[in-house]
Each structure stands twice: as structure tokens, then as C-alpha cells.
């Protein structure tokens, strides 16, 4: 839980992925998925560019919801992608 290893980040992202709709809300949860985490940046897959543009304005809110849910400052930045493999 308090580890700084990459394995710990992967497990934390997996736990977040399991509760994604609860964390970000039902509507956003249906259009997005957390897909990668690298050095403080959470990469979020978005189903289309219209959602991506809309979510750009809520990236800080999403980051805050993720950190509040995890109970620590795990995510520093949020980046959106249309391609899961790119992340």
C-alpha cells in the first residue's frame, strides 16, 4: 500500500479500474477507462473525440476524485487518449 514500486502502482491502477464508475460517476465511467499509469500521470482512454474535448475541462476534478478515493496523492496529472495502445 505504501510502496513506491512499479508493482504497487500497477496494483493501485487495477483497484481503481475495478471501481472506475464509482470514482468518476456513471456517465463518465461509461465513456472512459483508466488504461495506464506512468510517473504520476494517469492515462485515460476516451471512447471518442467529443468526450475527450468535454473531459479536458474536468481533468483536475477527475484527478482530485481519484486521489480522494485512494486516500493519497497518487495521481498528479491526467492525460486522455483515444488509443489504448499509445498509453
GIFENFEN-V36947 format. One record per pair of residues at least 4 apart in sequence whose C-alpha atoms are under 8 Angstrom apart, sorted by the first residue. I is the first residue (numbers start at 1). J is the second residue. D is the distance in Angstrom with one decimal. If there is no record, write none. Layout:
BEGIN
I;J;D
I;J;D
END
This chain:
BEGIN
1;8;6.9
3;8;6.0
4;8;6.5
4;9;7.4
5;9;6.7
6;10;6.2
7;11;6.2
8;12;6.1
9;13;6.1
9;37;7.3
10;14;6.2
10;37;7.5
11;15;6.2
12;16;6.2
13;17;6.0
13;34;7.6
13;36;7.5
13;37;7.0
14;18;6.4
15;19;6.7
16;20;5.7
16;23;7.9
16;34;7.8
16;66;7.9
17;33;7.0
17;34;6.0
19;23;6.3
20;24;6.2
20;25;7.9
20;29;6.1
20;33;7.1
20;34;7.6
21;25;5.0
21;26;5.1
21;27;7.9
21;28;7.2
21;29;4.2
21;30;7.1
22;26;6.8
22;29;7.7
23;65;6.3
23;66;6.4
23;69;6.6
24;28;6.2
24;29;6.0
24;62;6.4
24;65;6.7
24;66;7.6
25;29;5.7
26;30;6.1
27;31;6.8
28;32;6.1
29;33;6.8
31;46;6.0
31;47;5.6
31;51;7.3
32;44;6.5
32;45;5.4
32;46;4.6
32;47;6.3
33;44;5.6
33;45;5.2
33;46;6.9
34;42;7.1
34;43;6.1
34;44;4.4
34;45;6.1
35;42;7.8
35;43;5.8
35;44;5.5
35;45;6.0
35;84;6.4
35;87;6.9
36;42;6.0
36;43;5.0
36;44;7.1
36;87;5.9
37;41;5.6
37;42;4.6
37;43;5.9
38;42;6.7
40;74;6.6
40;75;5.1
40;76;5.1
40;77;6.3
41;75;6.0
41;76;5.9
41;77;4.6
41;78;5.6
41;79;6.9
42;75;6.2
42;76;7.8
42;77;6.2
42;78;4.9
42;79;6.2
43;78;6.0
43;79;4.9
43;80;5.7
43;81;6.9
43;87;6.4
44;78;7.2
44;79;6.1
44;80;4.8
44;81;6.1
45;80;5.9
45;81;4.9
45;82;5.6
45;83;6.7
45;84;5.9
46;51;6.6
46;52;6.0
46;80;6.5
46;81;6.0
46;82;5.4
47;51;7.0
47;52;7.9
47;82;6.4
48;52;6.4
48;82;6.5
49;53;6.1
49;82;7.3
50;54;6.3
51;55;6.0
52;56;6.2
52;80;6.6
52;81;7.7
53;57;7.6
54;58;7.6
55;59;6.2
56;80;7.9
58;62;6.2
59;63;6.1
59;78;6.0
59;79;7.8
60;64;6.1
60;77;7.9
60;78;7.5
61;65;6.1
62;66;6.2
62;78;7.8
63;67;6.2
63;75;6.3
63;76;7.1
63;77;6.8
63;78;6.3
64;68;6.0
65;69;6.0
66;70;6.2
66;75;7.2
67;71;5.9
67;72;5.5
67;73;5.3
67;74;6.0
67;75;6.3
68;72;6.7
68;73;8.0
70;74;7.5
81;86;7.6
81;87;7.3
83;87;7.2
END
